[in-house]
Amino acid sequence: MKKAFFLVLVSSLILAVVCPLFPEKITFIHSNDTHGNFKSYKIKVENGERLIGGMEAASHYINEIRAREKNVFLIETGDILTGTLAAEIEYEGVTGGAMMEFLNRLGYDVWSYGNHDFDRGQHNALGLAKLAKFPTVMANIIYKKSGKLFPAEPYHIFDVGGIKVGVIAVMEENFLTEVQKEIVEGLDVLPIVPTLNSYVPVLDKKTDLIVVIVHGWFDEGVNVAKKVAGIDIVLVAAEDGRFKDVDGVLVKSTKGHQETLGYLRVEVDNDKVTGYEERLIWLWADIDLKPSPQVAAFVREVDDLVGEEYSKVIGEAKADQTVNYYPGEDIFVESTLGNWITDVMRWKTGAQIGFHNTGAIRADIKAGPVTRSNIFDVAPFHNTLVVFKLTGQQLKDALEADVERGWDRIQVSGIKYKYHPKKVRPYGERIDYIEIKGEVLVKKGNVLWPGKVYTIVSNNYLVGHAKEKYLGFPVTAPKDTGIPLDNILMEWLNKYKVLNYKIEERIVEIK
């Protein structure tokens, strides 16, 4: 009897080691679209303004979670670059390397490239990965000629509390049009679902849990959850802070720009997620923060690296200068900042018309003193001015394409137009009226001067993707002036000192 009892006891202990008696819990903390933010900043709330964000706030909230929960796993899903000067300074030989060092000091476990992590070139993107003290994963960016993966692991397997967790990442399929053409020369992006379907069955045999990082829209993450069997979690680098349970596959994103971190705690039992808790962690910074000393010290170091030059006041905004959204929809329309930027582009080049995509305007300017740093935050991409010609007919066609696309609308100068909404008129019949310097070009949808030629100034990104993304056709004989947009915005403000733009009905929807 004693021998039998001993054998049962030993067998039970062995079974408990191999198969835990209770479901294991893992807490995933994830971030995306940091875009160089490392210090707290003000946002509007119901009762005024609050401080949010910053690496010290991130450290504080992550440390709180680690203190009360085990198996905390940190994931960065891309776009740590482009947006502030911290992403522009060189650190350890890498532009924006300081942003990766922050992730190191916060104790991240894995990251994937975002499209903006290529903004300073392929070599610099590789430099970011080399600085990371954790794996870089990306499964669908390849070199066109060889077909080999751009240097990164397609996936990595981690042991988290005895649970084998596989993390695989994919880039949005429109990657090549989201970055300046010369930067992604020689690269290609493979379709997301077929790529995942080629890796996940192999990964499934080696793991208890599969996490897919999708750098793209939230709906793309939902599509992955529906079409790729065997996955458990999809973390999407979308800036919308959404969550959806798609037939047991958990799809989640955060707000981006360090407003929030994503929190997803899952119970894993017998190779399945059996329960979960999800929320957004708002990084409020107007409390008594207790960040890790190494993070706080690096915030001060990076702040010093940014330097005094960019803190110099070069002008004044009499009122908030902002990027506007169509009420109730995430669609950009005419904005005060868009009007100012396109006017400055024409001021510098003498062009008749200015075009600038709203997505390239990355920050608002608050009323009050305006510094060089504020201007850089607005225009951080180092886009250059490009001059080209369009006929009257091409102008109408370009604006038709702009209305059809809806998002990332083109801000304009030197031109005013009225259009019918998409639901009212079909594509090609929406632009009702165009006026250029008092001269009517289009009236009731008819082009009065189809062959008349106009000089346009835009930025090199918009021109580079004119056919695929913006105008609907390629630009003929563009001339890149080499003049950086951020420089001329500073030049204009240095000269005129006051920024006080208003909505001028340059873009009007016909009700």
Order of alpha helices (4+ residues) and beta strands (2+ residues): alpha-beta-beta-beta-alpha-beta-beta-beta-alpha-beta-alpha-beta-beta-beta-beta-alpha-beta-alpha-beta-alpha-beta-beta-beta-beta-beta-alpha-beta-alpha-beta-beta-alpha-beta-alpha-beta-beta-beta-beta-beta-beta-alpha-beta-alpha-beta-beta
